[in-house]
Amino acid sequence: MIQKPNKKTNRPLFSSGPCAKHPNWSITNLDISVLGRSHRAKKPKELIDLSINLTSEILEIPSDYKIAIVPASDTGAFELAMWNVLGPIGIDVLAWESFGKGWVTDIINQLKLSDINKIEADYGLLPDLSSVNSDRDIVFTLNGTTSGVKVPNLEWISDQRKGLTLCDATSGLFAQRVDWKKLDITTFSWQKVLGGEAQHGIIILSPRAIERLNSYNPPWPLPKIFRIKKGGLVDDAIFAGSTINTPSLLCVADYVDALKWAKEVGGLTKLIGIADNNLKIIRDWVDKNEWVSFLAKDRNTVSNTSVCLQFSLEDEVAKYIDTVHFSKSIQKKLEEENIGYDLGSYRDAPPGLRIWAGATIDPDDIRILLSWVEWAYLTVLKEQ
Ligand SMILES: Cc1ncc(COP(=O)(O)O)c(C=O)c1O
């Protein structure tokens, strides 16, 4: 019998979205005084405004950038961006995992744009960032949630670029520092690093993005939930709490609670520090165990939020079990023991485990989880 570790995780929550809430979260801490009121009334609007201002403060967004809450989570925010600004010039679109590949599909098959340069790489790798042409629009993902591969920095984007950068940053922001002057349109949803609720997206626009929006009208029809212009110009009201359609004030209250927690613990530097430390714990463990490795091939690109791991099986074992089944069996054991939920790799990604290591995750829980992964690995091996 393989000895089970004697400690259990305090919170078995390691999903890559919706992610675990912050450690002191309680529904009774939310400011629910606005519930049941119109989102256009003064007090609810102030709460929405507060969420935008705290976002700006914690993410250290330049004061000339604009921030709005938009419908349909990160997907809604990113689609809104693509549908509003793409088309006038050629596009370099980067993809190295499922979500990035989805943006490629939408640009080609839905918007039917033709001057597209696809710069792709397989799971575990990053495409050649140096081949990107900053005279064109650039569409990319900051952190590939399904492969655990992040861009290590944004230095490959020119400060003198002619095109716009569109960055899907949903699983990186609040855990990875970005150089805002490299980003023109950035999107994320609340459900990731801060453990907020899904279905609300945030879009962050640089002055150059606003310029494009004001000067360009796409040839295709725009659904109402993507329309952010009034009288031909971007409607400033959306940056001051007047959302396109009705937001959930409960979700806004929850997001404000998460932002206040983020501020209390020490702001962006601290949030990044927690995620980096969680990754270090996993890295030290991976370095000690030759049967497990990061899906990310380059150490500089290993994500500190969605950490994707692979198991290697000796030939003798591989005769009896494939890696998909093996990884699923490990995942099942961790769930049955209430040690870790939702650890499976994404459906399109190579088999393995995916551990969310963002700022709401306690390092002790990561340590305890890893001891159980070892137990589960040995137990599943023995069962073959
Ligand atoms: C990189 C990336 N983009 C987009 C999405 C979609 O986000 P949402 O479900 O918030 O629309 C996800 C969700 O995991 C993601 O990881």
The ligand as an SDF file (V2000), in Angstrom:
LIG
                    3D

 16 16  0  0  0  0  0  0  0  0999 V2000
   -7.1240   32.7590  -22.9050 C   0  0  0  0  0  0  0  0  0  0  0  0
   -8.6050   32.7100  -22.7620 C   0  0  0  0  0  0  0  0  0  0  0  0
   -9.3650   33.4340  -23.5940 N   0  0  0  0  0  0  0  0  0  0  0  0
  -10.7020   33.4300  -23.4970 C   0  0  0  0  0  0  0  0  0  0  0  0
  -11.3540   32.6880  -22.5560 C   0  0  0  0  0  0  0  0  0  0  0  0
  -12.8430   32.7070  -22.4740 C   0  0  0  0  0  0  0  0  0  0  0  0
  -13.1840   33.3940  -21.3310 O   0  0  0  0  0  0  0  0  0  0  0  0
  -14.6860   33.6250  -20.8820 P   0  0  0  0  0  0  0  0  0  0  0  0
  -15.2510   32.2830  -20.6200 O   0  0  0  0  0  0  0  0  0  0  0  0
  -14.5400   34.4880  -19.6760 O   0  0  0  0  0  0  0  0  0  0  0  0
  -15.3570   34.3030  -22.0010 O   0  0  0  0  0  0  0  0  0  0  0  0
  -10.6120   31.9170  -21.6660 C   0  0  0  0  0  0  0  0  0  0  0  0
  -11.2860   31.0770  -20.6560 C   0  0  0  0  0  0  0  0  0  0  0  0
  -10.7050   30.2430  -20.0060 O   0  0  0  0  0  0  0  0  0  0  0  0
   -9.2130   31.9410  -21.7650 C   0  0  0  0  0  0  0  0  0  0  0  0
   -8.4760   31.2260  -20.9180 O   0  0  0  0  0  0  0  0  0  0  0  0
  1  2  1  0
  2  3  1  0
  2 15  2  0
  3  4  2  0
  4  5  1  0
  5  6  1  0
  5 12  2  0
  6  7  1  0
  7  8  1  0
  8  9  2  0
  8 10  1  0
  8 11  1  0
 12 13  1  0
 12 15  1  0
 13 14  2  0
 15 16  1  0
M  END
$$$$
